[in-house]
Amino acid sequence: CLGELGRLDEALVLDREIFARWVATLGISHERTILTGCNLAMSLKIQGLFDEARTLVRDQLLPAARRSLGTDHDLTLCLNESLAGILAYNPDRTRDRPAFESTPTAIRAVASTRRTFDLNTGDEFARSRDRHAGRSQEAATGLR
């Protein structure tokens, strides 16, 4: 609600508090905590805090989701898509390359067996990877 009213700073403060309470109450591996963390990551992305959003999703939420929910759970796949969107704007050239290269294939394999997940997620990772490759090439050649 606050975000829709343009009060993004206030919304982010509340998102942080809610996530911290879920972590303290249920632990990082609980589905509700992971979902709340995903909401926080999207708030961070909207605010332009890409490094913090990337760290939250990549280093905390995704490992917890994979461990507790499994790699083919909808929330785990949603986190992969969220990470793709975050990386599209601010990729870490050294640590995120494996995510760019392996996730589209994994998402398509799961989606083809379950038919419950949007195949556009793999395309989002592919676009992110291509954008990242373009930035790397620009840096190498000095072109923009």
JOCORBEL-V529563 format. One line per field, one symbol per residue. phi: phi as a letter, one per 30 degrees, with the letter a starting at -180 (. if undefined). psi: psi as a letter, one per 30 degrees, with the letter a starting at -180 (. if undefined). burial: 1 if it has 9 or more other ideal C-beta (glycine too) atoms within 8 Angstrom, else 0. A space follows every 50 residues. Layout:
BEGIN
phi: ???
psi: ???
burial: ???
END
This chain:
BEGIN
phi: .ddddicdddddededdddddddddcjdddeddddddddddddddddicd ddddddddccdddddddccjdcdedddddddddeddddcadcdcdceddd dcdedddddddddchcbdddeddddddddddddddddeddcicb
psi: eeefggieeeeeeeeeeeeeeeeeeflffkeeeeeeeeeeeeeeeefgie eeeeeeeefeeeeeeeeeflfgkeeeeeeeeeeeeefffikjfeffeeee ffeeeeeeeeefffgfkkffeeeeeeeeeeeeeeeeeeeefgl.
burial: 01100001001101110110011000010100111111111111101001 00111111011101110110001011111111111111001000010011 00110111011000001010111111111011001111000000
END
